[in-house]
Amino acid sequence: KETHLGIGLVTSKKHEAEYIKSRISACKSVCYGIQSIGSAKTPLSPVVSSKLYNSVCIPKLCYGVEIMDIEVETQNSMEQFHSMSSKMFQGLPLQSACVGSIGNIGWMSVEAIIDIMRLTFLWRILSLPMACIYKKIMVKRIILLLHKESRLGPTWNMIKTCIKYGLLDTLTESVETGIYMPYDVWKRSVKKIVGEKYIKSWKVNCKLYKSLAYLDAECKANVGCSGWIQFIHKSPNLTRKCRLVLNLVVNSYRLGKDRCMLCDSFKLDSIEHILFECSHGSADRPALWSSVIEVCPTPLVNMLTQMTIFERSKFLLNAFRCNYIVEWHQIYVRVCEFIYVIYNDHYNCKREIL
Protein backbone atom coordinates (compact mmCIF):
# COMPACT_ATOMS: atom_id res chain seq x y z
CA LYS A 1 0.00 0.00 0.00
CA GLU A 2 1.09 3.58 -0.64
CA THR A 3 -0.36 6.94 0.35
CA HIS A 4 -0.79 9.40 -2.53
CA LEU A 5 -2.32 12.85 -1.90
CA GLY A 6 -3.82 11.56 1.34
CA ILE A 7 -5.47 8.55 -0.32
CA GLY A 8 -4.33 5.01 0.35
CA LEU A 9 -3.52 3.17 -2.87
CA VAL A 10 -3.68 -0.54 -2.11
CA THR A 11 -3.42 -3.83 -3.98
CA SER A 12 -5.10 -5.86 -1.25
CA LYS A 13 -8.63 -5.62 0.13
CA LYS A 14 -7.21 -6.41 3.56
CA HIS A 15 -5.04 -3.30 3.45
CA GLU A 16 -8.01 -1.24 2.28
CA ALA A 17 -10.07 -2.40 5.27
CA GLU A 18 -7.20 -1.51 7.62
CA TYR A 19 -6.90 1.92 5.98
CA ILE A 20 -10.60 2.69 6.47
CA LYS A 21 -10.45 1.28 10.00
CA SER A 22 -7.72 3.77 10.90
CA ARG A 23 -9.89 6.57 9.53
CA ILE A 24 -12.85 5.43 11.62
CA SER A 25 -10.64 5.34 14.71
CA ALA A 26 -9.52 8.92 14.06
CA CYS A 27 -13.12 10.04 13.51
CA LYS A 28 -14.22 8.41 16.78
CA SER A 29 -11.76 10.62 18.64
CA VAL A 30 -13.28 13.66 16.94
CA CYS A 31 -16.81 12.53 17.88
CA TYR A 32 -15.84 12.06 21.52
CA GLY A 33 -14.27 15.52 21.41
CA ILE A 34 -17.50 17.00 20.03
CA GLN A 35 -19.55 15.29 22.72
CA SER A 36 -17.22 16.51 25.48
CA ILE A 37 -17.97 20.16 24.61
CA GLY A 38 -21.22 19.90 26.58
CA SER A 39 -21.62 19.05 30.25
CA ALA A 40 -23.39 16.22 32.06
CA LYS A 41 -26.21 18.58 33.02
CA THR A 42 -26.55 20.25 29.61
CA PRO A 43 -25.19 18.04 26.78
CA LEU A 44 -24.33 19.60 23.44
CA SER A 45 -27.35 20.11 21.18
CA PRO A 46 -27.71 17.45 18.42
CA VAL A 47 -28.09 20.30 15.91
CA VAL A 48 -24.64 21.66 16.81
CA SER A 49 -23.18 18.15 17.02
CA SER A 50 -24.53 17.34 13.54
CA LYS A 51 -23.04 20.52 12.12
CA LEU A 52 -19.61 19.71 13.56
CA TYR A 53 -19.86 16.05 12.54
CA ASN A 54 -20.77 16.86 8.92
CA SER A 55 -18.07 19.54 8.74
CA VAL A 56 -15.22 17.55 10.31
CA CYS A 57 -15.91 13.81 10.54
CA ILE A 58 -17.63 13.15 7.20
CA PRO A 59 -14.87 14.82 5.10
CA LYS A 60 -12.26 12.99 7.17
CA LEU A 61 -14.05 9.64 6.84
CA CYS A 62 -15.00 9.89 3.16
CA TYR A 63 -11.98 11.74 1.73
CA GLY A 64 -11.07 10.18 -1.61
CA VAL A 65 -13.65 7.36 -1.44
CA GLU A 66 -15.10 8.45 -4.79
CA ILE A 67 -12.12 6.83 -6.52
CA MET A 68 -11.80 3.85 -4.16
CA ASP A 69 -13.37 0.44 -4.75
CA ILE A 70 -14.78 -0.16 -1.27
CA GLU A 71 -15.86 -3.65 -0.28
CA VAL A 72 -19.29 -4.25 1.26
CA GLU A 73 -17.82 -5.24 4.65
CA THR A 74 -15.70 -2.10 4.76
CA GLN A 75 -18.68 0.08 3.89
CA ASN A 76 -20.74 -1.66 6.58
CA SER A 77 -18.13 -0.72 9.18
CA MET A 78 -18.41 2.90 8.03
CA GLU A 79 -22.22 2.71 8.33
CA GLN A 80 -21.89 1.22 11.81
CA PHE A 81 -19.70 4.12 12.95
CA HIS A 82 -22.12 6.58 11.32
CA SER A 83 -25.13 5.18 13.20
CA MET A 84 -23.15 4.96 16.47
CA SER A 85 -22.35 8.67 16.18
CA SER A 86 -26.01 9.56 15.62
CA LYS A 87 -26.99 7.59 18.74
CA MET A 88 -24.29 9.24 20.84
CA PHE A 89 -25.37 12.75 19.85
CA GLN A 90 -29.03 11.97 20.69
CA GLY A 91 -28.30 10.11 23.92
CA LEU A 92 -29.67 6.82 22.58
CA PRO A 93 -28.37 3.40 23.71
CA LEU A 94 -26.39 1.29 21.25
CA GLN A 95 -29.17 -1.30 20.96
CA SER A 96 -31.47 1.26 19.32
CA ALA A 97 -32.38 0.61 15.69
CA CYS A 98 -29.77 2.24 13.43
CA VAL A 99 -32.38 3.17 10.83
CA GLY A 100 -34.43 5.06 13.41
CA SER A 101 -31.51 6.91 14.99
CA ILE A 102 -30.17 8.17 11.64
CA GLY A 103 -33.62 9.19 10.40
CA ASN A 104 -34.51 10.95 13.66
CA ILE A 105 -31.49 13.23 13.42
CA GLY A 106 -32.02 13.84 9.68
CA TRP A 107 -28.85 12.25 8.29
CA MET A 108 -28.29 10.27 5.12
CA SER A 109 -26.45 6.95 4.99
CA VAL A 110 -22.74 6.75 4.17
CA GLU A 111 -23.63 4.92 0.95
CA ALA A 112 -25.75 7.87 -0.23
CA ILE A 113 -22.98 10.34 0.70
CA ILE A 114 -20.41 8.32 -1.28
CA ASP A 115 -22.77 8.16 -4.29
CA ILE A 116 -23.13 11.96 -4.25
CA MET A 117 -19.35 12.35 -4.04
CA ARG A 118 -18.79 10.00 -6.99
CA LEU A 119 -21.33 11.71 -9.22
CA THR A 120 -20.11 15.22 -8.42
CA PHE A 121 -16.44 14.21 -8.89
CA LEU A 122 -17.29 12.72 -12.29
CA TRP A 123 -18.92 15.96 -13.43
CA ARG A 124 -16.08 18.09 -12.10
CA ILE A 125 -13.71 16.27 -14.45
CA LEU A 126 -16.12 16.45 -17.39
CA SER A 127 -16.62 20.20 -16.81
CA LEU A 128 -12.92 20.90 -17.43
CA PRO A 129 -11.75 22.33 -20.80
CA MET A 130 -11.40 19.75 -23.57
CA ALA A 131 -7.67 20.48 -23.80
CA CYS A 132 -7.22 19.18 -20.22
CA ILE A 133 -5.57 15.76 -20.15
CA TYR A 134 -7.74 14.57 -17.24
CA LYS A 135 -10.93 15.19 -19.21
CA LYS A 136 -9.52 13.45 -22.29
CA ILE A 137 -8.67 10.35 -20.24
CA MET A 138 -12.08 10.36 -18.52
CA VAL A 139 -14.04 10.68 -21.78
CA LYS A 140 -11.99 7.94 -23.47
CA ARG A 141 -12.39 5.66 -20.47
CA ILE A 142 -16.17 6.20 -20.36
CA ILE A 143 -16.48 5.32 -24.06
CA LEU A 144 -14.44 2.13 -23.59
CA LEU A 145 -16.49 1.09 -20.54
CA LEU A 146 -19.79 1.71 -22.32
CA HIS A 147 -18.58 -0.73 -24.98
CA LYS A 148 -17.97 -3.41 -22.30
CA GLU A 149 -14.19 -3.30 -22.14
CA SER A 150 -12.41 -4.03 -18.82
CA ARG A 151 -15.23 -2.94 -16.54
CA LEU A 152 -13.08 -2.22 -13.49
CA GLY A 153 -11.73 0.81 -11.69
CA PRO A 154 -13.09 4.10 -10.27
CA THR A 155 -14.60 5.30 -13.57
CA TRP A 156 -16.69 2.13 -13.82
CA ASN A 157 -17.88 2.66 -10.23
CA MET A 158 -19.03 6.16 -11.21
CA ILE A 159 -20.86 4.79 -14.25
CA LYS A 160 -22.53 2.13 -12.07
CA THR A 161 -23.69 4.91 -9.75
CA CYS A 162 -25.15 6.75 -12.76
CA ILE A 163 -27.02 3.55 -13.71
CA LYS A 164 -28.26 3.18 -10.12
CA TYR A 165 -29.93 6.61 -10.16
CA GLY A 166 -31.07 6.64 -13.80
CA LEU A 167 -28.46 9.18 -14.96
CA LEU A 168 -26.70 7.02 -17.57
CA ASP A 169 -28.62 8.52 -20.51
CA THR A 170 -27.68 12.03 -19.39
CA LEU A 171 -24.02 11.03 -19.11
CA THR A 172 -23.99 9.25 -22.50
CA GLU A 173 -25.68 12.14 -24.29
CA SER A 174 -23.26 14.66 -22.75
CA VAL A 175 -20.19 12.61 -23.74
CA GLU A 176 -21.50 12.12 -27.32
CA THR A 177 -22.42 15.77 -27.89
CA GLY A 178 -19.71 17.39 -25.79
CA ILE A 179 -22.34 19.63 -24.15
CA TYR A 180 -22.34 19.43 -20.36
CA MET A 181 -24.79 21.11 -18.00
CA PRO A 182 -23.27 23.56 -15.47
CA TYR A 183 -21.71 21.86 -12.47
CA ASP A 184 -23.94 23.59 -9.90
CA VAL A 185 -27.09 22.46 -11.77
CA TRP A 186 -25.78 18.87 -11.90
CA LYS A 187 -24.91 18.95 -8.20
CA ARG A 188 -28.39 20.15 -7.16
CA SER A 189 -30.01 17.54 -9.39
CA VAL A 190 -27.83 14.75 -8.01
CA LYS A 191 -28.54 15.69 -4.38
CA LYS A 192 -32.27 15.73 -5.08
CA ILE A 193 -32.30 12.37 -6.91
CA VAL A 194 -30.06 10.59 -4.38
CA GLY A 195 -32.02 12.09 -1.47
CA GLU A 196 -35.39 10.97 -2.86
CA LYS A 197 -34.15 7.44 -3.51
CA TYR A 198 -32.60 7.21 -0.06
CA ILE A 199 -35.80 8.40 1.63
CA LYS A 200 -37.84 5.75 -0.19
CA SER A 201 -35.47 2.97 0.89
CA TRP A 202 -35.33 4.39 4.43
CA LYS A 203 -39.12 4.33 4.79
CA VAL A 204 -39.19 0.70 3.62
CA ASN A 205 -36.47 -0.23 6.13
CA CYS A 206 -38.43 1.44 8.96
CA LYS A 207 -41.37 -0.87 8.27
CA LEU A 208 -39.13 -3.89 8.90
CA TYR A 209 -38.63 -2.91 12.56
CA LYS A 210 -41.47 -3.48 15.03
CA SER A 211 -39.69 -1.22 17.51
CA LEU A 212 -40.12 1.75 15.13
CA ALA A 213 -43.92 1.64 15.20
CA TYR A 214 -43.96 5.05 16.93
CA LEU A 215 -41.61 6.70 14.41
CA ASP A 216 -43.59 8.55 11.76
CA ALA A 217 -41.45 7.77 8.71
CA GLU A 218 -43.61 9.85 6.35
CA CYS A 219 -43.23 12.88 8.61
CA LYS A 220 -39.45 12.47 8.94
CA ALA A 221 -39.12 12.14 5.16
CA ASN A 222 -40.78 15.54 4.69
CA VAL A 223 -39.45 17.37 7.75
CA GLY A 224 -35.90 16.07 8.23
CA CYS A 225 -34.62 15.97 11.78
CA SER A 226 -37.14 15.60 14.60
CA GLY A 227 -38.95 18.67 15.90
CA TRP A 228 -37.74 17.66 19.38
CA ILE A 229 -34.13 17.99 18.24
CA GLN A 230 -34.91 21.47 16.93
CA PHE A 231 -36.60 22.23 20.27
CA ILE A 232 -33.50 21.07 22.20
CA HIS A 233 -31.45 23.59 20.21
CA LYS A 234 -33.75 26.38 21.45
CA SER A 235 -34.04 25.06 25.04
CA PRO A 236 -30.75 23.35 25.99
CA ASN A 237 -31.78 23.26 29.67
CA LEU A 238 -34.41 20.62 28.75
CA THR A 239 -31.98 18.40 26.84
CA ARG A 240 -32.02 15.53 29.32
CA LYS A 241 -35.82 15.42 29.44
CA CYS A 242 -36.08 15.59 25.64
CA ARG A 243 -33.61 12.72 25.33
CA LEU A 244 -36.18 10.51 27.04
CA VAL A 245 -38.70 11.50 24.34
CA LEU A 246 -36.16 10.63 21.62
CA ASN A 247 -35.64 7.23 23.26
CA LEU A 248 -39.37 6.59 23.25
CA VAL A 249 -39.71 7.59 19.57
CA VAL A 250 -37.38 4.76 18.52
CA ASN A 251 -38.59 2.58 21.43
CA SER A 252 -35.04 1.88 22.56
CA TYR A 253 -36.41 0.40 25.83
CA ARG A 254 -38.37 -2.23 23.82
CA LEU A 255 -41.68 -1.45 25.54
CA GLY A 256 -44.85 -3.28 24.55
CA LYS A 257 -43.56 -6.85 24.77
CA ASP A 258 -44.72 -7.80 28.28
CA ARG A 259 -47.93 -7.32 30.25
CA CYS A 260 -48.09 -4.34 32.59
CA MET A 261 -47.32 -5.49 36.12
CA LEU A 262 -48.68 -2.37 37.83
CA CYS A 263 -52.37 -2.67 36.90
CA ASP A 264 -54.97 -5.41 36.46
CA SER A 265 -56.10 -4.48 32.95
CA PHE A 266 -54.04 -7.28 31.35
CA LYS A 267 -52.68 -4.88 28.72
CA LEU A 268 -49.20 -4.67 27.27
CA ASP A 269 -46.73 -2.35 28.92
CA SER A 270 -46.65 -0.13 25.82
CA ILE A 271 -45.84 3.56 25.57
CA GLU A 272 -49.48 4.62 25.07
CA HIS A 273 -50.54 2.48 28.04
CA ILE A 274 -47.92 4.11 30.28
CA LEU A 275 -48.79 7.64 29.20
CA PHE A 276 -52.60 7.50 29.16
CA GLU A 277 -54.05 4.25 30.52
CA CYS A 278 -52.20 2.67 33.42
CA SER A 279 -54.40 2.94 36.53
CA HIS A 280 -51.38 2.62 38.80
CA GLY A 281 -49.54 5.40 37.01
CA SER A 282 -48.66 8.85 38.23
CA ALA A 283 -51.24 10.64 40.35
CA ASP A 284 -50.18 13.83 38.60
CA ARG A 285 -51.34 12.64 35.15
CA PRO A 286 -54.68 14.57 35.07
CA ALA A 287 -53.03 17.80 36.24
CA LEU A 288 -50.12 17.44 33.82
CA TRP A 289 -52.36 16.64 30.87
CA SER A 290 -54.64 19.58 31.76
CA SER A 291 -51.58 21.85 31.73
CA VAL A 292 -50.84 20.64 28.19
CA ILE A 293 -54.42 21.15 27.00
CA GLU A 294 -54.76 24.66 28.42
CA VAL A 295 -51.89 26.03 26.28
CA CYS A 296 -52.95 24.25 23.06
CA PRO A 297 -55.02 26.04 20.40
CA THR A 298 -58.63 24.84 20.12
CA PRO A 299 -58.18 22.96 16.80
CA LEU A 300 -55.23 21.06 18.27
CA VAL A 301 -57.25 20.18 21.39
CA ASN A 302 -60.09 18.84 19.23
CA MET A 303 -57.62 16.79 17.18
CA LEU A 304 -55.98 15.28 20.28
CA THR A 305 -59.39 14.43 21.76
CA GLN A 306 -60.53 12.57 18.66
CA MET A 307 -57.35 10.47 18.37
CA THR A 308 -56.91 7.00 19.83
CA ILE A 309 -54.29 6.78 22.57
CA PHE A 310 -51.81 5.15 20.17
CA GLU A 311 -52.27 7.87 17.55
CA ARG A 312 -52.04 10.56 20.24
CA SER A 313 -48.84 9.09 21.66
CA LYS A 314 -47.30 8.82 18.20
CA PHE A 315 -48.39 12.38 17.39
CA LEU A 316 -46.76 13.79 20.54
CA LEU A 317 -43.57 11.72 20.23
CA ASN A 318 -43.10 12.96 16.65
CA ALA A 319 -43.36 16.60 17.76
CA PHE A 320 -46.78 17.19 16.15
CA ARG A 321 -45.50 15.80 12.81
CA CYS A 322 -43.94 19.09 11.74
CA ASN A 323 -40.89 21.30 12.21
CA TYR A 324 -40.40 23.16 15.45
CA ILE A 325 -42.95 26.00 15.76
CA VAL A 326 -41.63 28.94 17.77
CA GLU A 327 -45.13 30.10 18.78
CA TRP A 328 -45.81 26.68 20.29
CA HIS A 329 -42.73 26.73 22.52
CA GLN A 330 -44.76 26.48 25.73
CA ILE A 331 -46.67 23.49 24.33
CA TYR A 332 -43.40 21.67 23.68
CA VAL A 333 -42.28 22.41 27.25
CA ARG A 334 -45.52 21.09 28.78
CA VAL A 335 -45.59 17.94 26.60
CA CYS A 336 -41.95 17.20 27.42
CA GLU A 337 -42.66 17.59 31.14
CA PHE A 338 -45.78 15.39 30.87
CA ILE A 339 -43.94 12.52 29.15
CA TYR A 340 -40.89 12.78 31.42
CA VAL A 341 -42.83 12.72 34.71
CA ILE A 342 -45.34 10.02 33.71
CA TYR A 343 -42.71 7.64 32.32
CA ASN A 344 -40.30 8.05 35.24
CA ASP A 345 -43.04 7.47 37.81
CA HIS A 346 -44.06 4.30 35.99
CA TYR A 347 -40.44 3.15 35.73
CA ASN A 348 -39.76 3.79 39.43
CA CYS A 349 -42.88 1.85 40.46
CA LYS A 350 -41.77 -1.13 38.36
CA ARG A 351 -38.28 -1.00 39.84
CA GLU A 352 -39.71 -1.09 43.38
CA ILE A 353 -41.78 -4.18 42.55
CA LEU A 354 -38.81 -5.94 40.96
Secondary structure, 3 states (H helix, E strand, C coil): CEEECCEEECCCHHHHHHHHHHHHHHHHHHHHHHHCCCCCCCCCCHHHHHHHHHHHHHHHHHCCHHHCCCCHHHHHHHHHHHHHHHHHHHCCCCCCCHHHHHHHHCCCCHHHHHHHHHHHHHHHHHCCCCCCHHHHHHHHHHHHHHCCCCCCCHHHHHHHHHHHCCCHHHHHHHHHHCCCCCHHHHHHHHHHHHHHHHHHHHHHHHHCCHHHCCCCHHHHHHHCCCHHHHHHHHCHHHHHHHHHHHHHHCCCCCCCCCECCCCCCCCECCHHHHHHHCCCCCCCHHHHHHHHHCCCCHHHHHHHHHCCHHHHHHHHHCHHHCCCCHHHHHHHHHHHHHHHHHHHHHHHHHHHHC
